[in-house]
Amino acid sequence: MDQFKYKVANEMGLQLVGDRTSRENGSVGRQMTKRMIQFAEEHLKGGNKIWGVVG
């Protein structure tokens, strides 16, 4: 999950360091959530299993 977080931050042009604001760090978390939901929706449409769950 950490690799994913840093990848998303990098794609957003941010570096996750201690001096970032809560707003900046929160934007990375929101983007991660959006991508995970999109991934799940795309795979569930096809009837694929995700993490042991059947769509």
CHARMM-style PDB file with segment names, atoms N, HN, CA, C and O in Angstrom:
ATOM      1  N   MET     1       0.826  -1.184   0.000  1.00  0.00      PROA
ATOM      2  CA  MET     1       0.000   0.000   0.000  1.00  0.00      PROA
ATOM      3  C   MET     1       0.876   1.257   0.000  1.00  0.00      PROA
ATOM      4  O   MET     1       0.524   2.264  -0.614  1.00  0.00      PROA
ATOM      5  N   ASP     2       2.006   1.194   0.684  1.00  0.00      PROA
ATOM      6  HN  ASP     2       2.293   0.376   1.183  1.00  0.00      PROA
ATOM      7  CA  ASP     2       2.894   2.363   0.696  1.00  0.00      PROA
ATOM      8  C   ASP     2       3.414   2.688  -0.694  1.00  0.00      PROA
ATOM      9  O   ASP     2       3.503   3.857  -1.070  1.00  0.00      PROA
ATOM     10  N   GLN     3       3.759   1.650  -1.464  1.00  0.00      PROA
ATOM     11  HN  GLN     3       3.686   0.701  -1.158  1.00  0.00      PROA
ATOM     12  CA  GLN     3       4.244   1.896  -2.822  1.00  0.00      PROA
ATOM     13  C   GLN     3       3.177   2.592  -3.652  1.00  0.00      PROA
ATOM     14  O   GLN     3       3.469   3.518  -4.409  1.00  0.00      PROA
ATOM     15  N   PHE     4       1.950   2.140  -3.504  1.00  0.00      PROA
ATOM     16  HN  PHE     4       1.713   1.388  -2.889  1.00  0.00      PROA
ATOM     17  CA  PHE     4       0.824   2.742  -4.220  1.00  0.00      PROA
ATOM     18  C   PHE     4       0.670   4.209  -3.818  1.00  0.00      PROA
ATOM     19  O   PHE     4       0.461   5.071  -4.672  1.00  0.00      PROA
ATOM     20  N   LYS     5       0.774   4.487  -2.526  1.00  0.00      PROA
ATOM     21  HN  LYS     5       0.944   3.787  -1.833  1.00  0.00      PROA
ATOM     22  CA  LYS     5       0.629   5.854  -2.020  1.00  0.00      PROA
ATOM     23  C   LYS     5       1.688   6.771  -2.629  1.00  0.00      PROA
ATOM     24  O   LYS     5       1.376   7.877  -3.070  1.00  0.00      PROA
ATOM     25  N   TYR     6       2.935   6.313  -2.654  1.00  0.00      PROA
ATOM     26  HN  TYR     6       3.188   5.414  -2.296  1.00  0.00      PROA
ATOM     27  CA  TYR     6       4.002   7.140  -3.196  1.00  0.00      PROA
ATOM     28  C   TYR     6       3.891   7.294  -4.711  1.00  0.00      PROA
ATOM     29  O   TYR     6       4.238   8.340  -5.258  1.00  0.00      PROA
ATOM     30  N   LYS     7       3.403   6.245  -5.392  1.00  0.00      PROA
ATOM     31  HN  LYS     7       3.120   5.395  -4.947  1.00  0.00      PROA
ATOM     32  CA  LYS     7       3.197   6.331  -6.841  1.00  0.00      PROA
ATOM     33  C   LYS     7       2.134   7.379  -7.159  1.00  0.00      PROA
ATOM     34  O   LYS     7       2.329   8.209  -8.047  1.00  0.00      PROA
ATOM     35  N   VAL     8       1.020   7.345  -6.444  1.00  0.00      PROA
ATOM     36  HN  VAL     8       0.862   6.670  -5.723  1.00  0.00      PROA
ATOM     37  CA  VAL     8      -0.063   8.305  -6.666  1.00  0.00      PROA
ATOM     38  C   VAL     8       0.433   9.724  -6.375  1.00  0.00      PROA
ATOM     39  O   VAL     8       0.181  10.646  -7.150  1.00  0.00      PROA
ATOM     40  N   ALA     9       1.130   9.888  -5.270  1.00  0.00      PROA
ATOM     41  HN  ALA     9       1.335   9.139  -4.640  1.00  0.00      PROA
ATOM     42  CA  ALA     9       1.650  11.213  -4.913  1.00  0.00      PROA
ATOM     43  C   ALA     9       2.592  11.728  -5.997  1.00  0.00      PROA
ATOM     44  O   ALA     9       2.523  12.897  -6.377  1.00  0.00      PROA
ATOM     45  N   ASN    10       3.458  10.873  -6.489  1.00  0.00      PROA
ATOM     46  HN  ASN    10       3.515   9.924  -6.181  1.00  0.00      PROA
ATOM     47  CA  ASN    10       4.401  11.257  -7.537  1.00  0.00      PROA
ATOM     48  C   ASN    10       3.663  11.684  -8.802  1.00  0.00      PROA
ATOM     49  O   ASN    10       4.027  12.678  -9.431  1.00  0.00      PROA
ATOM     50  N   GLU    11       2.620  10.928  -9.177  1.00  0.00      PROA
ATOM     51  HN  GLU    11       2.324  10.121  -8.666  1.00  0.00      PROA
ATOM     52  CA  GLU    11       1.838  11.271 -10.361  1.00  0.00      PROA
ATOM     53  C   GLU    11       1.108  12.599 -10.196  1.00  0.00      PROA
ATOM     54  O   GLU    11       0.807  13.279 -11.177  1.00  0.00      PROA
ATOM     55  N   MET    12       0.825  12.964  -8.934  1.00  0.00      PROA
ATOM     56  HN  MET    12       1.070  12.412  -8.137  1.00  0.00      PROA
ATOM     57  CA  MET    12       0.164  14.242  -8.654  1.00  0.00      PROA
ATOM     58  C   MET    12       1.172  15.383  -8.513  1.00  0.00      PROA
ATOM     59  O   MET    12       0.794  16.535  -8.298  1.00  0.00      PROA
ATOM     60  N   GLY    13       2.465  15.048  -8.637  1.00  0.00      PROA
ATOM     61  HN  GLY    13       2.772  14.112  -8.812  1.00  0.00      PROA
ATOM     62  CA  GLY    13       3.499  16.068  -8.522  1.00  0.00      PROA
ATOM     63  C   GLY    13       3.826  16.424  -7.087  1.00  0.00      PROA
ATOM     64  O   GLY    13       4.359  17.503  -6.827  1.00  0.00      PROA
ATOM     65  N   LEU    14       3.514  15.533  -6.138  1.00  0.00      PROA
ATOM     66  HN  LEU    14       3.080  14.657  -6.349  1.00  0.00      PROA
ATOM     67  CA  LEU    14       3.778  15.770  -4.727  1.00  0.00      PROA
ATOM     68  C   LEU    14       4.795  14.771  -4.209  1.00  0.00      PROA
ATOM     69  O   LEU    14       4.893  13.648  -4.703  1.00  0.00      PROA
ATOM     70  N   GLN    15       5.542  15.188  -3.217  1.00  0.00      PROA
ATOM     71  HN  GLN    15       5.463  16.101  -2.815  1.00  0.00      PROA
ATOM     72  CA  GLN    15       6.413  14.266  -2.504  1.00  0.00      PROA
ATOM     73  C   GLN    15       5.914  14.210  -1.072  1.00  0.00      PROA
ATOM     74  O   GLN    15       5.741  15.239  -0.420  1.00  0.00      PROA
ATOM     75  N   LEU    16       5.686  12.998  -0.593  1.00  0.00      PROA
ATOM     76  HN  LEU    16       5.827  12.162  -1.123  1.00  0.00      PROA
ATOM     77  CA  LEU    16       5.156  12.840   0.755  1.00  0.00      PROA
ATOM     78  C   LEU    16       6.290  12.974   1.770  1.00  0.00      PROA
ATOM     79  O   LEU    16       7.107  12.071   1.947  1.00  0.00      PROA
ATOM     80  N   VAL    17       6.308  14.100   2.409  1.00  0.00      PROA
ATOM     81  HN  VAL    17       5.644  14.834   2.265  1.00  0.00      PROA
ATOM     82  CA  VAL    17       7.285  14.369   3.469  1.00  0.00      PROA
ATOM     83  C   VAL    17       6.549  15.003   4.632  1.00  0.00      PROA
ATOM     84  O   VAL    17       5.389  15.393   4.500  1.00  0.00      PROA
ATOM     85  N   GLY    18       7.209  15.106   5.756  1.00  0.00      PROA
ATOM     86  HN  GLY    18       8.151  14.789   5.863  1.00  0.00      PROA
ATOM     87  CA  GLY    18       6.571  15.572   6.974  1.00  0.00      PROA
ATOM     88  C   GLY    18       6.019  16.981   6.937  1.00  0.00      PROA
ATOM     89  O   GLY    18       5.148  17.315   7.740  1.00  0.00      PROA
ATOM     90  N   ASP    19       6.497  17.818   6.029  1.00  0.00      PROA
ATOM     91  HN  ASP    19       7.204  17.547   5.377  1.00  0.00      PROA
ATOM     92  CA  ASP    19       6.051  19.214   6.035  1.00  0.00      PROA
ATOM     93  C   ASP    19       4.850  19.473   5.129  1.00  0.00      PROA
ATOM     94  O   ASP    19       4.500  20.629   4.895  1.00  0.00      PROA
ATOM     95  N   ARG    20       4.223  18.436   4.623  1.00  0.00      PROA
ATOM     96  HN  ARG    20       4.508  17.497   4.813  1.00  0.00      PROA
ATOM     97  CA  ARG    20       3.026  18.608   3.797  1.00  0.00      PROA
ATOM     98  C   ARG    20       1.824  18.904   4.676  1.00  0.00      PROA
ATOM     99  O   ARG    20       1.743  18.457   5.820  1.00  0.00      PROA
ATOM    100  N   THR    21       0.912  19.650   4.132  1.00  0.00      PROA
ATOM    101  HN  THR    21       0.978  20.014   3.203  1.00  0.00      PROA
ATOM    102  CA  THR    21      -0.296  19.971   4.883  1.00  0.00      PROA
ATOM    103  C   THR    21      -1.248  18.777   4.882  1.00  0.00      PROA
ATOM    104  O   THR    21      -1.138  17.878   4.049  1.00  0.00      PROA
ATOM    105  N   SER    22      -2.165  18.786   5.815  1.00  0.00      PROA
ATOM    106  HN  SER    22      -2.253  19.516   6.492  1.00  0.00      PROA
ATOM    107  CA  SER    22      -3.183  17.730   5.860  1.00  0.00      PROA
ATOM    108  C   SER    22      -3.976  17.714   4.562  1.00  0.00      PROA
ATOM    109  O   SER    22      -4.364  16.653   4.074  1.00  0.00      PROA
ATOM    110  N   ARG    23      -4.210  18.886   4.012  1.00  0.00      PROA
ATOM    111  HN  ARG    23      -3.894  19.748   4.409  1.00  0.00      PROA
ATOM    112  CA  ARG    23      -4.967  18.975   2.758  1.00  0.00      PROA
ATOM    113  C   ARG    23      -4.229  18.276   1.622  1.00  0.00      PROA
ATOM    114  O   ARG    23      -4.837  17.538   0.846  1.00  0.00      PROA
ATOM    115  N   GLU    24      -2.925  18.504   1.521  1.00  0.00      PROA
ATOM    116  HN  GLU    24      -2.431  19.103   2.151  1.00  0.00      PROA
ATOM    117  CA  GLU    24      -2.141  17.865   0.459  1.00  0.00      PROA
ATOM    118  C   GLU    24      -2.097  16.353   0.656  1.00  0.00      PROA
ATOM    119  O   GLU    24      -2.288  15.595  -0.295  1.00  0.00      PROA
ATOM    120  N   ASN    25      -1.849  15.915   1.880  1.00  0.00      PROA
ATOM    121  HN  ASN    25      -1.694  16.530   2.653  1.00  0.00      PROA
ATOM    122  CA  ASN    25      -1.811  14.477   2.144  1.00  0.00      PROA
ATOM    123  C   ASN    25      -3.186  13.854   1.940  1.00  0.00      PROA
ATOM    124  O   ASN    25      -3.287  12.728   1.453  1.00  0.00      PROA
ATOM    125  N   GLY    26      -4.231  14.563   2.300  1.00  0.00      PROA
ATOM    126  HN  GLY    26      -4.149  15.477   2.696  1.00  0.00      PROA
ATOM    127  CA  GLY    26      -5.583  14.067   2.110  1.00  0.00      PROA
ATOM    128  C   GLY    26      -5.936  13.909   0.651  1.00  0.00      PROA
ATOM    129  O   GLY    26      -6.678  12.999   0.281  1.00  0.00      PROA
ATOM    130  N   SER    27      -5.407  14.795  -0.187  1.00  0.00      PROA
ATOM    131  HN  SER    27      -4.804  15.534   0.113  1.00  0.00      PROA
ATOM    132  CA  SER    27      -5.701  14.692  -1.626  1.00  0.00      PROA
ATOM    133  C   SER    27      -5.107  13.415  -2.200  1.00  0.00      PROA
ATOM    134  O   SER    27      -5.679  12.827  -3.117  1.00  0.00      PROA
ATOM    135  N   VAL    28      -3.975  12.980  -1.676  1.00  0.00      PROA
ATOM    136  HN  VAL    28      -3.510  13.458  -0.931  1.00  0.00      PROA
ATOM    137  CA  VAL    28      -3.377  11.722  -2.128  1.00  0.00      PROA
ATOM    138  C   VAL    28      -4.274  10.563  -1.700  1.00  0.00      PROA
ATOM    139  O   VAL    28      -4.525   9.654  -2.492  1.00  0.00      PROA
ATOM    140  N   GLY    29      -4.752  10.582  -0.473  1.00  0.00      PROA
ATOM    141  HN  GLY    29      -4.547  11.320   0.171  1.00  0.00      PROA
ATOM    142  CA  GLY    29      -5.645   9.534   0.016  1.00  0.00      PROA
ATOM    143  C   GLY    29      -6.938   9.457  -0.780  1.00  0.00      PROA
ATOM    144  O   GLY    29      -7.421   8.367  -1.088  1.00  0.00      PROA
ATOM    145  N   ARG    30      -7.493  10.609  -1.110  1.00  0.00      PROA
ATOM    146  HN  ARG    30      -7.100  11.494  -0.860  1.00  0.00      PROA
ATOM    147  CA  ARG    30      -8.724  10.629  -1.927  1.00  0.00      PROA
ATOM    148  C   ARG    30      -8.474  10.024  -3.302  1.00  0.00      PROA
ATOM    149  O   ARG    30      -9.298   9.261  -3.807  1.00  0.00      PROA
ATOM    150  N   GLN    31      -7.353  10.359  -3.903  1.00  0.00      PROA
ATOM    151  HN  GLN    31      -6.683  10.979  -3.493  1.00  0.00      PROA
ATOM    152  CA  GLN    31      -7.029   9.833  -5.227  1.00  0.00      PROA
ATOM    153  C   GLN    31      -6.809   8.318  -5.158  1.00  0.00      PROA
ATOM    154  O   GLN    31      -7.218   7.592  -6.064  1.00  0.00      PROA
ATOM    155  N   MET    32      -6.173   7.844  -4.099  1.00  0.00      PROA
ATOM    156  HN  MET    32      -5.841   8.434  -3.363  1.00  0.00      PROA
ATOM    157  CA  MET    32      -5.980   6.406  -3.922  1.00  0.00      PROA
ATOM    158  C   MET    32      -7.327   5.699  -3.831  1.00  0.00      PROA
ATOM    159  O   MET    32      -7.533   4.663  -4.463  1.00  0.00      PROA
ATOM    160  N   THR    33      -8.240   6.257  -3.047  1.00  0.00      PROA
ATOM    161  HN  THR    33      -8.073   7.099  -2.533  1.00  0.00      PROA
ATOM    162  CA  THR    33      -9.564   5.662  -2.883  1.00  0.00      PROA
ATOM    163  C   THR    33     -10.309   5.619  -4.200  1.00  0.00      PROA
ATOM    164  O   THR    33     -10.924   4.605  -4.530  1.00  0.00      PROA
ATOM    165  N   LYS    34     -10.265   6.704  -4.961  1.00  0.00      PROA
ATOM    166  HN  LYS    34      -9.765   7.528  -4.694  1.00  0.00      PROA
ATOM    167  CA  LYS    34     -10.929   6.735  -6.267  1.00  0.00      PROA
ATOM    168  C   LYS    34     -10.394   5.644  -7.178  1.00  0.00      PROA
ATOM    169  O   LYS    34     -11.161   4.970  -7.865  1.00  0.00      PROA
ATOM    170  N   ARG    35      -9.077   5.471  -7.183  1.00  0.00      PROA
ATOM    171  HN  ARG    35      -8.454   6.019  -6.625  1.00  0.00      PROA
ATOM    172  CA  ARG    35      -8.477   4.466  -8.062  1.00  0.00      PROA
ATOM    173  C   ARG    35      -8.835   3.052  -7.622  1.00  0.00      PROA
ATOM    174  O   ARG    35      -9.079   2.185  -8.462  1.00  0.00      PROA
ATOM    175  N   MET    36      -8.870   2.813  -6.319  1.00  0.00      PROA
ATOM    176  HN  MET    36      -8.673   3.517  -5.637  1.00  0.00      PROA
ATOM    177  CA  MET    36      -9.232   1.477  -5.842  1.00  0.00      PROA
ATOM    178  C   MET    36     -10.689   1.156  -6.150  1.00  0.00      PROA
ATOM    179  O   MET    36     -11.005   0.022  -6.509  1.00  0.00      PROA
ATOM    180  N   ILE    37     -11.573   2.127  -6.018  1.00  0.00      PROA
ATOM    181  HN  ILE    37     -11.317   3.048  -5.726  1.00  0.00      PROA
ATOM    182  CA  ILE    37     -12.978   1.918  -6.352  1.00  0.00      PROA
ATOM    183  C   ILE    37     -13.127   1.660  -7.845  1.00  0.00      PROA
ATOM    184  O   ILE    37     -13.866   0.760  -8.244  1.00  0.00      PROA
ATOM    185  N   GLN    38     -12.446   2.425  -8.661  1.00  0.00      PROA
ATOM    186  HN  GLN    38     -11.845   3.156  -8.337  1.00  0.00      PROA
ATOM    187  CA  GLN    38     -12.510   2.240 -10.111  1.00  0.00      PROA
ATOM    188  C   GLN    38     -12.010   0.838 -10.486  1.00  0.00      PROA
ATOM    189  O   GLN    38     -12.622   0.161 -11.313  1.00  0.00      PROA
ATOM    190  N   PHE    39     -10.913   0.413  -9.886  1.00  0.00      PROA
ATOM    191  HN  PHE    39     -10.417   0.963  -9.214  1.00  0.00      PROA
ATOM    192  CA  PHE    39     -10.364  -0.913 -10.145  1.00  0.00      PROA
ATOM    193  C   PHE    39     -11.389  -1.989  -9.791  1.00  0.00      PROA
ATOM    194  O   PHE    39     -11.629  -2.908 -10.574  1.00  0.00      PROA
ATOM    195  N   ALA    40     -11.986  -1.870  -8.617  1.00  0.00      PROA
ATOM    196  HN  ALA    40     -11.792  -1.123  -7.981  1.00  0.00      PROA
ATOM    197  CA  ALA    40     -12.965  -2.862  -8.165  1.00  0.00      PROA
ATOM    198  C   ALA    40     -14.183  -2.890  -9.080  1.00  0.00      PROA
ATOM    199  O   ALA    40     -14.649  -3.964  -9.460  1.00  0.00      PROA
ATOM    200  N   GLU    41     -14.698  -1.728  -9.432  1.00  0.00      PROA
ATOM    201  HN  GLU    41     -14.320  -0.855  -9.124  1.00  0.00      PROA
ATOM    202  CA  GLU    41     -15.871  -1.669 -10.301  1.00  0.00      PROA
ATOM    203  C   GLU    41     -15.595  -2.306 -11.652  1.00  0.00      PROA
ATOM    204  O   GLU    41     -16.434  -3.041 -12.174  1.00  0.00      PROA
ATOM    205  N   GLU    42     -14.436  -2.034 -12.220  1.00  0.00      PROA
ATOM    206  HN  GLU    42     -13.755  -1.438 -11.796  1.00  0.00      PROA
ATOM    207  CA  GLU    42     -14.097  -2.591 -13.528  1.00  0.00      PROA
ATOM    208  C   GLU    42     -14.007  -4.114 -13.471  1.00  0.00      PROA
ATOM    209  O   GLU    42     -14.453  -4.797 -14.393  1.00  0.00      PROA
ATOM    210  N   HSD    43     -13.442  -4.642 -12.408  1.00  0.00      PROA
ATOM    211  HN  HSD    43     -13.080  -4.087 -11.659  1.00  0.00      PROA
ATOM    212  CA  HSD    43     -13.280  -6.079 -12.304  1.00  0.00      PROA
ATOM    213  C   HSD    43     -14.567  -6.786 -11.905  1.00  0.00      PROA
ATOM    214  O   HSD    43     -14.791  -7.926 -12.311  1.00  0.00      PROA
ATOM    215  N   LEU    44     -15.400  -6.147 -11.135  1.00  0.00      PROA
ATOM    216  HN  LEU    44     -15.219  -5.221 -10.805  1.00  0.00      PROA
ATOM    217  CA  LEU    44     -16.659  -6.770 -10.738  1.00  0.00      PROA
ATOM    218  C   LEU    44     -17.652  -6.825 -11.892  1.00  0.00      PROA
ATOM    219  O   LEU    44     -18.497  -7.719 -11.940  1.00  0.00      PROA
ATOM    220  N   LYS    45     -17.560  -5.884 -12.817  1.00  0.00      PROA
ATOM    221  HN  LYS    45     -16.873  -5.157 -12.779  1.00  0.00      PROA
ATOM    222  CA  LYS    45     -18.449  -5.890 -13.984  1.00  0.00      PROA
ATOM    223  C   LYS    45     -18.277  -7.161 -14.788  1.00  0.00      PROA
ATOM    224  O   LYS    45     -19.241  -7.688 -15.344  1.00  0.00      PROA
ATOM    225  N   GLY    46     -17.063  -7.649 -14.849  1.00  0.00      PROA
ATOM    226  HN  GLY    46     -16.281  -7.221 -14.397  1.00  0.00      PROA
ATOM    227  CA  GLY    46     -16.781  -8.857 -15.609  1.00  0.00      PROA
ATOM    228  C   GLY    46     -17.005 -10.133 -14.815  1.00  0.00      PROA
ATOM    229  O   GLY    46     -16.739 -11.223 -15.322  1.00  0.00      PROA
ATOM    230  N   GLY    47     -17.487 -10.026 -13.586  1.00  0.00      PROA
ATOM    231  HN  GLY    47     -17.704  -9.141 -13.175  1.00  0.00      PROA
ATOM    232  CA  GLY    47     -17.722 -11.202 -12.762  1.00  0.00      PROA
ATOM    233  C   GLY    47     -16.456 -11.780 -12.167  1.00  0.00      PROA
ATOM    234  O   GLY    47     -16.452 -12.915 -11.690  1.00  0.00      PROA
ATOM    235  N   ASN    48     -15.382 -11.009 -12.190  1.00  0.00      PROA
ATOM    236  HN  ASN    48     -15.385 -10.087 -12.577  1.00  0.00      PROA
ATOM    237  CA  ASN    48     -14.115 -11.477 -11.635  1.00  0.00      PROA
ATOM    238  C   ASN    48     -14.125 -11.395 -10.120  1.00  0.00      PROA
ATOM    239  O   ASN    48     -14.830 -10.574  -9.533  1.00  0.00      PROA
ATOM    240  N   LYS    49     -13.341 -12.249  -9.499  1.00  0.00      PROA
ATOM    241  HN  LYS    49     -12.768 -12.916  -9.976  1.00  0.00      PROA
ATOM    242  CA  LYS    49     -13.193 -12.209  -8.049  1.00  0.00      PROA
ATOM    243  C   LYS    49     -12.137 -11.175  -7.680  1.00  0.00      PROA
ATOM    244  O   LYS    49     -11.108 -11.048  -8.344  1.00  0.00      PROA
ATOM    245  N   ILE    50     -12.412 -10.445  -6.614  1.00  0.00      PROA
ATOM    246  HN  ILE    50     -13.248 -10.548  -6.075  1.00  0.00      PROA
ATOM    247  CA  ILE    50     -11.452  -9.500  -6.071  1.00  0.00      PROA
ATOM    248  C   ILE    50     -11.342  -9.800  -4.591  1.00  0.00      PROA
ATOM    249  O   ILE    50     -12.329  -9.715  -3.861  1.00  0.00      PROA
ATOM    250  N   TRP    51     -10.158 -10.145  -4.151  1.00  0.00      PROA
ATOM    251  HN  TRP    51      -9.356 -10.214  -4.745  1.00  0.00      PROA
ATOM    252  CA  TRP    51      -9.909 -10.404  -2.733  1.00  0.00      PROA
ATOM    253  C   TRP    51     -10.893 -11.417  -2.163  1.00  0.00      PROA
ATOM    254  O   TRP    51     -11.330 -11.284  -1.019  1.00  0.00      PROA
ATOM    255  N   GLY    52     -11.241 -12.416  -2.944  1.00  0.00      PROA
ATOM    256  HN  GLY    52     -10.886 -12.524  -3.873  1.00  0.00      PROA
ATOM    257  CA  GLY    52     -12.115 -13.473  -2.467  1.00  0.00      PROA
ATOM    258  C   GLY    52     -13.605 -13.123  -2.499  1.00  0.00      PROA
ATOM    259  O   GLY    52     -14.428 -13.892  -2.003  1.00  0.00      PROA
ATOM    260  N   VAL    53     -13.954 -11.982  -3.072  1.00  0.00      PROA
ATOM    261  HN  VAL    53     -13.285 -11.358  -3.474  1.00  0.00      PROA
ATOM    262  CA  VAL    53     -15.349 -11.555  -3.139  1.00  0.00      PROA
ATOM    263  C   VAL    53     -15.850 -11.732  -4.563  1.00  0.00      PROA
ATOM    264  O   VAL    53     -15.159 -11.364  -5.514  1.00  0.00      PROA
ATOM    265  N   VAL    54     -17.011 -12.277  -4.717  1.00  0.00      PROA
ATOM    266  HN  VAL    54     -17.572 -12.576  -3.945  1.00  0.00      PROA
ATOM    267  CA  VAL    54     -17.598 -12.466  -6.054  1.00  0.00      PROA
ATOM    268  C   VAL    54     -18.554 -11.331  -6.328  1.00  0.00      PROA
ATOM    269  O   VAL    54     -19.387 -10.993  -5.487  1.00  0.00      PROA
ATOM    270  N   GLY    55     -18.435 -10.729  -7.531  1.00  0.00      PROA
ATOM    271  HN  GLY    55     -17.758 -11.003  -8.214  1.00  0.00      PROA
ATOM    272  CA  GLY    55     -19.292  -9.619  -7.886  1.00  0.00      PROA
ATOM    273  C   GLY    55     -20.553 -10.047  -8.567  1.00  0.00      PROA
ATOM    274  OT1 GLY    55     -21.377  -9.206  -8.926  1.00  0.00      PROA
TER     275      GLY     55
END
